[in-house]
């Protein structure tokens, strides 16, 4: 936890002073040392905490609802919770869903009953709380005994029980962009220069940013590790110069030190998904084994495969979605350790399957077109006509029922006039979608370019 006396239990600050010799031997990570304590120094999430933004207004007015902060790792969820508690000057309790249970939740609630103002209860990785653990929060949140701030990297619609979710406001945090990483790097370099009493120059930043993947904590871990190792290899009083090559090599050779906060979880699931997408069942089952051995939530793994079955396989093999869905249901019923076999079977099947992202690209392109063109009028012959007035206005007129024609097809215009002829679905290069392409070409001739 970031060392801020205002956030620590009463008397703890003086205990730390009396044990300063011990504290001096404990290294505080760079990410903790430069953690901001107010919104003016908070980096990123302008849509939530920028000037006039909804969450900033709530914080400044002191009217904070219980909330779920949903976003990828290293984008400021924990920091935002600290800032809120400091701004509101309330007692602050923090629990980790990995190491805390119902007993810990109840202890916090009992303490909250004795306080004049409801404390903030921050629960990191709330998606890892079981249903019973989440149930234990309901009464306290509903009665206002505590203000809950839950942080999650997973979709709360799936991972947080509906009664608790309905009592919380969900705020979505976005990945940090390059200009945010630039600002973070500038602050970090100043701190590192004070630590090492020498100039630190980032000559090239692409490797650092690529390694961090928009994760601020990973970026700071990388900067600290690279600076530390390069400073040992650089002559005294000479500046430390960080290049793409040096950063890449040092991180690869010191992965365990770099991955201080267990973010390997996200690297493993990424490698697992990409191995299945890349049609390598050997790598897929290897990364699956890594996650099984680490005690990963089996439903999390099954859900990721369910998404991949549609996003990366789609109509190249429609059975993939059926099998992935059956896997999810089976894992939900079985649990560990037997679920490892079901997950393995499904992962190998998905990896060996033909691949197509045509359905994924079609909906993405369609959404882009909708944003660009707005609400275009539906052609009259396609409109519903439940009333006499609508029929008089030619709603549904000239519509031709496909099943009354040979091959159950009749050529009609189905898109709005402004975008007629627009092709959004592009079949993939695989046997099943090749059949779809041929069928569409026979039906629509040159209209869509199939």
N, C-alpha and C positions, 0 to 999 in steps of 0.2 A: 504493500500500500504506500502511496505517496505520503512522505512525512510532512503532515500539516497538522499542527497542534489543535486547530479548530475542529478537525475531523476525528480526533482520537478521544478515547474515554477519559473522564475526569481523573487527573492525577498521573496520567500516563506520561505526559510531557516531562514532568519532573523526574519520573523514574528513568526516562531516557537520559536526562542530564546526569543523574547520579551514576549511570552506567555508560558514560561517554567513551570510556576506553574501549569497551566492547563494541560500541557503535562505530568507532573510527576504523575498526578492522573489518567491518562489514561493507562490502561494495554495493552501493545503490546503483542500479542500472540507469543508463542515460535517459531512457524513456520516463523513468520516475522522477529524475532530477529536474527535468525541464517540463514536467506536466503543468499546464496552465491552471490557474486558480480563479480565473474570471473569463467572462464571455468575450471581452475585448481582445484577449490573447489566444482564444480558441481558434483552431485552424480547421476549416472545412464546414460542411453542413449549413451553408448560408441560407438554404431554403427553410431551415428550422430556427436558426439562432442569429441570422443576419439582422440588420436594422429593420425593424418593423415586422419581422417574421413571427409566426404564430407562437412558437414555443418560447422565443425570447420575451414576447409580451407577457406570457403567462408567468415566466420566471420573475420578471421585473415587477409584476403586480402582486407576486407572492401567492398566486392561486394556481397551485400545481396539482393536476389530477394524477391518479395512479396511471402508470404508463408502461408500455413495452417499447424498448428501443431495439429496432430490428435492422441489422446491417452486417456487412462482412467484418472480419476481424481487423483490428487496428485502425478503425476510423473514428474513434473518440467516444464510444458508448460509456465506458467507465469514467472517463474524464468528465463527461457531461453530467453524470450523476454526482460526482464530487463537487462540481461547480454549483449545481442546484442546491445541494445541502449547505454549502458555504454561504450562498446568497440568502437562503431562507433562515440561516442560523438555527437550524434544527439538529437534534440528535441524529446521528447517522450510524446505521447498522449495515454491515455487509456480510452476505452469505454466498458461498459458492455451491452451486447445485451438485458439483462433483463430490464434495466432502461433507455437506450438511444434510440433515434429515428433518423429519417432522418435529422431533424434540427440540432442535435448534430454532425452528420457526416459532414454536410455542413459547420458548424462553424469551425471544424478542417481543412477542405479543404481550407477555406478562409485564415486561419492563415498560412497554408502551403505555399500558394502563395507568402507570404511576406518573406519567409525564404531562405537563400542561398543554403541550402541543404535540400533534402526531409526528413521530420521527419518520425519517426516510429509511426504508428498508430496500437496500440494493441487492438484487440476486443476479449474480453473473451466471450465464449459460442456463437460464431458466427453463429452456427446452429439455434439459436433462432431469428436471424434477419429475417424479412420478405423479400419477393422478392423485394419489393420496396426499402427497406433499403439496401439490397445488390446491387440493381441497382444503388443507389446513390454513391456507391464506385467505380463503373466501370471506369468512365472517369479519376478520379484522379490516380487510380492504373495504367491504361494504359498509361497515359502521364508521369508517374513517379513523380507526385506531392507529393505522400506519398508512403512509403514502408509499405505495409499491413502485419501485423502478426496476423493471426486469430487463436484462440484456440478452439478446439471442441472435445467433447467426442463421437460424432456421425460420422458415415461414411460421409465424405464430398461429395461423389458422389451422395448421396441422399439429403443432407442438404444445399449444396452450389450451387448456380445457375451456369450453365455450362459456361457462358461467364466470370464470375469472377474466377471460378476454373481453366479455361484455362490460366489465367494470373498469376496463383500462382503455386509455387512448393509445393507439399504435402510431409511433413515429418511425418513418423509414429513413435510415442513414445511408448515404451514398458512398461509394469508393472514393478515396482521395485522388484528385487529378494532379497532373504534373506541377501546376502552379502551387498547389498545396504542399507537395513534396519539396518544391523549391524553398518555400517559406520555412518548412520544418528543418530542412538541411541547413539553412542559414543560422537558425537558432542553435541547432546541434553543434555546428562548427565552432561557434563562439564558446560554448560550454567545453568542448574538447580542447580548444586552445588554452583555456584556463587550466584544465586538468594537466595537460602535457607541457605547458609553458613554452609552446612553440607554435609556429604558423601551420595550419592545416589547410591544404589547397585541394579542392575537388576539381581536378583537371577534366575529368570525364564522368558523367553521372548516369549514362544510359544503363550500364550494368547494375548499378545500385537500384535504380528505379525498376528495372526488369525483375530483379531478384525479389524486391519487396512486393511487387504486384499490387500496388495501391494500398498496402498495409503500412501505416505509419510506424507501428511498433517494430515491424521487421526492418524497415529502413533504418531506424535508430540503432537497432541491434547490429545491423550490418556496418553502419558507420563507426560505431564504437569498436567493434571487433577488428575491422580493417585498420583503423587508426592505431589501435593498440599494437598490432603486429608490425605494421610498417614503422612505427616509432622505434621499435626495438632494432630494426634493420637500418635505420637512418642515423647518420652521424649527429651528435648533439648540436643543438642550435641551428640545425638545418630544417627547413620546412618538410612536413610530411605531405607527399603528393599522391593523391588517389587517382588511379586510372581505371578504365574498364577491365583491363587485363589483370591488374593486381587485385581488384575487388573480386572478380570472378574466381580467381585461383584461391584466394584466402578463404572465401566462403565455402567453396567446395571441399577444401582441406580441413575445415573446422565447422562442419555442419552442426554437430551436437552443441557447440558453444553458441552458434548463431541462433538456433531454434530454442531459445531460452524458455519461452512460454508455451511450449507444446503445440505450436502452430503446424507441426508435422502432420497433425490430423487433417488439415486442409490440403496439404501436399499429397498425402496418400489417397484421399478420395479423388483428387484431381487426376493422379496417375492411374487410378482404377478406371475412371470414366474414359480417359483418353486411350487406355489400352483396349477397352472393349470397342470404342469407336474406331481404333486402328486395326481391328480384327486380329488381335494377339491374345488368344485364350491363355497362354502360359503366363504372360505378364499380368493379365487380369486376375487369374486365380492366385498369383503370388501376392499382389497388393491386397486382395481380399483376405488372404491369410494373415497379412500384417495387421489388418484392422480387426479381424476376429481375435487374434492373439492379444491385441491392445484393449479388448472389451468394448469395441464400438457398438452402438445401438443397432441391432439387426434391422429394425424398421427403417432406420436412416439409410442403410445400405440398400434395402429393397426398394425404398422410394426413389433413390437415385437411379436405380436400374429401370424402374417404371418410366421415369422421364426420358432416359436414353432410348428406350424401346420405341418411343414415338418420335423423339427429336432426331435421332441418328439412324433409325432403321425404317420407321414409317411403313409406307405401302410397298417397299421392297420385300417385306415379309410381315404381313399383318399379324401372323401368329405370335410374333415377338411380344407385342403389347398384351396379348391374352396370357402368355406364359408369365410375363413380368407381373401382371396383375394377380395371377394365381400364386406366384411366389410371395407377393406382399401379404395376401390373405393367409397363406400357409405359415409364414414366419410369425404373423400376428397371433396365430393359434399355438404354435409350437414353442417358440423361444429358444434360448441356448440350452444345451450345446448342439441339438439336432439341426437347428436352422442353418448351421454352416454348410450342410450337405445340399439343402435346397438353394441356398445362395450360390454355391459353387456350380450347381447344375445350370442355373439361370444365367450366371455370368458367362459360362463357357458357351451356352447357346447364343447369347447376344453377341459375343465376340466373333463367333463363327458365322453369324447371319450376314446376308447381303445388306448393304448400307444405302440409305438415302435420307437426305435432309430436305427433300422437296416440300413436304408438308410444313415443316418448320419455316422454310424460306417463304412459302406461299402466304402464311398468316402474317409474317413480319412485313412482307411487301404490301399486303393488303392493309395492314394497320398504318403503314407509312402513307399509302394512297388516301386513306380516310382522313388522316391528319392534314394532308395537303389539299384535298378537294372539299372537305366539309360534308355536310348532310345533303347529298344530291337527291333529287326527287326519284322515287321508285317509278318505273314506267307504269302507265295506267293499266295496261293489260295484266300486270302482275299483282295489282293491289287487291286487297280483300274488299268484298262488297256485301256486307251483311244487311244494309238498309236500302230502301227504295231510292233515297236521295243519292247514295253512292253509285247505284246502278245508273241513274239518270246522268251522273257526271262521268259515265263511261269507265268507272272502276271495274276492272276485270273484263272489259270488252275486248274482243279479238284474241282472248287467250285460247290457246289450242292445247288440248289434253294429250300429252305424249303417248299414253297407252292406246289411243285410238289410231295410231299410225304404225306403219311397218317398222320393226326393230325398236319399238317404243321410243321413237325419236322424231321430233319435228323441229325444224330450224326456227327459232324465235330469238328476239333480242332480250337478254336478261339483265344486262347492265344498264345503268343510267346512260342517257345519250352522250353526256360529256366524256365518258370514259369507255365507250363501246370499243370492242376489239382489244381491250387491255388484257394481256396474258399475265396471270399471277402464279399459276401452277406450272412448273417446268419439271416434267417427269425425269427421274434419275436414270442413270445408265445401268440398268439391271433388268433381268428378264420380265419380272412382273410389271414394272413401270414402262418397259418397252411395249408391252401389250396395251397398256393404257394409252400410250402415245399414239399407237397405230389406230386404236378405236376412236380417239378424239380427232385424229386427222381425217378419218373416213367420215365422221359426222360433220365436222366444222370446216372441212376443206382448207382453204387458205386463211380463214378468218383470224385464227389465233397463232398461226405459224407453227403448228405441230407437224 
